[in-house]
Amino acid sequence: MNTWQPDAELKILRQRAQTNKAIRSWFEERGLLEIETPVLGDAGITDPQIQSFKLGSWYLQTSPEYFMKRLLAEGSGDIYQLGKVFRAAESGWRHHHEFTLLEWYRLGFDELSLAQEVVELIQYLAIDQTVKPVISTYAGLFAALDLDLFSASNSDYQDLLAQAEIEVIGDLSDKAWRELVFAELVQKKFPDDQITVVHDYPAEDASLAQLNRDDPRVAARFEVFWGSLELANGFHELTDVNEQRSRFIEDNKQRRAAGLPEIELDENFLTALAAGLPDCAGVALGVDRLLMKLFELDDIREVISFRS
Amino acid sequence: MATYSTNEFRSGLKVMLDADPYSIIENEFVKPGKGQAFNRVKMRNLKNGRVVDKTFKSGESIEAADVMETEMQYLYNDGEFWHFMDPDSFEQHAATATAVEDSKLWLKEQDNCTVTLWNDNPLSVSPPNFVELKITQTDPGLRGDTASGGSKPATLETGAVVKVPLFIEEGEVLKVDTRTGEYVSRVKD
């Protein structure tokens, strides 16, 4: 149906403006500097699970992470950004290919102290709602299903999904089976009024996180869920340029295997890492989803003025 | 044969799965831990009406089902098949008892119905929302009693039984809502 009218109600857009204001004053009080980085960048992202929109020789940014880390390497100190990012082929009631991301970095924080700050921000914004925070390791959540994260096999995952009458169409990698168990049997069951912090993700999910110093089977990565909706993803940031470069090369290997275009490495970002990224933790929070929870709406399109 | 990828899934799309035609009811995109993306899909088997949940790896493709809905006129029942005619092409289609399972008690000759065709064979038949049918049997009416709230069963010419007010007489024609199976009103000649 063609209509000129907005997808979100004006009432929601007014609340959205209020929330932006509250977020900015919260960060100002804590002494973080608001910065803006390009939406249209020279470099893309190698992550095989994230696809960019390409415009000529530029990429619409899927995250401001590399630019923000270049600022950190330059000595910016704690910074935050509230801006638009774009991810191709992601749409549904909790995905939109253009969305608003709140990303911030804290020097000297580790992943757990930053996760705590994320929970504080959510509680600050959710003044009328009671939300109790619960923190678990990824392995702990799997143990509750009688699965040992470090030794479980595909057939263990398949049996459990079959018992839950979840039928899968398509060939899945080992990692995808594990992710499906997480989505269907763990994440989906988080209570609505609970904020769940999950940390110590399997090392293969490290992305841009360091590995845990005491247990390299897991990465210093966390995600924050409100109910079953994932709101934020954060890392104790990897600062080792050689490790970062080899992860990017591995990403491109997986892209090749999946028939996806390889993406040129962001050498400016890697050079910044070589120059020295201070020890820090960073997190990205999906603002549209946060608004869905704050305003108790079921569809991301209800908080977006116009969908495309 | 055309195929659809999961990113084209939307409600109402007709697809083939395990050799049966399905209609997609709901499609939900999920991407746990920024990893493999999936589509959680609720779909209805168009042969038996059963609703199933399937999880597709995003990017998978499945065959389109050659399913279309057509307005057709109901002609007659020969004891084994129910016959329908496309009023534009005059082409006739024979529906099995399974296809008319839910609608046969509302099928009146000459009425226009919605017939769902799969590979040109009737898969299911939806009667009009309202049909007018004659009462073949009901207990004698209480003449003039249009006020009391009582009701009684009445058998219609198609074999359907509906609850009617006490004043309704055998031989009268009723308007019935086929979605609820409820009496709506008398039809005056």
HADDOCK unambig.tbl for C-alpha pairs under 7 A between the chains (distance, minus, plus):
assign (segid A and resid 49 and name CA) (segid B and resid 34 and name CA) 6.77 0.50 0.50
assign (segid A and resid 49 and name CA) (segid B and resid 35 and name CA) 5.85 0.50 0.50
assign (segid A and resid 49 and name CA) (segid B and resid 36 and name CA) 6.50 0.50 0.50
assign (segid A and resid 91 and name CA) (segid B and resid 29 and name CA) 6.76 0.50 0.50
assign (segid A and resid 92 and name CA) (segid B and resid 28 and name CA) 6.02 0.50 0.50
assign (segid A and resid 92 and name CA) (segid B and resid 29 and name CA) 5.38 0.50 0.50
assign (segid A and resid 93 and name CA) (segid B and resid 28 and name CA) 6.99 0.50 0.50
assign (segid A and resid 166 and name CA) (segid B and resid 54 and name CA) 6.69 0.50 0.50
assign (segid A and resid 166 and name CA) (segid B and resid 55 and name CA) 6.87 0.50 0.50
assign (segid A and resid 167 and name CA) (segid B and resid 54 and name CA) 5.25 0.50 0.50
assign (segid A and resid 167 and name CA) (segid B and resid 55 and name CA) 5.84 0.50 0.50
assign (segid A and resid 168 and name CA) (segid B and resid 54 and name CA) 6.15 0.50 0.50
assign (segid A and resid 168 and name CA) (segid B and resid 55 and name CA) 4.71 0.50 0.50
assign (segid A and resid 168 and name CA) (segid B and resid 56 and name CA) 5.74 0.50 0.50
assign (segid A and resid 169 and name CA) (segid B and resid 55 and name CA) 6.09 0.50 0.50
assign (segid A and resid 169 and name CA) (segid B and resid 56 and name CA) 4.69 0.50 0.50
assign (segid A and resid 169 and name CA) (segid B and resid 57 and name CA) 6.20 0.50 0.50
assign (segid A and resid 170 and name CA) (segid B and resid 56 and name CA) 6.29 0.50 0.50
assign (segid A and resid 170 and name CA) (segid B and resid 57 and name CA) 5.35 0.50 0.50
assign (segid A and resid 170 and name CA) (segid B and resid 60 and name CA) 6.34 0.50 0.50
assign (segid A and resid 176 and name CA) (segid B and resid 36 and name CA) 5.52 0.50 0.50
assign (segid A and resid 179 and name CA) (segid B and resid 32 and name CA) 5.92 0.50 0.50
assign (segid A and resid 183 and name CA) (segid B and resid 32 and name CA) 5.62 0.50 0.50
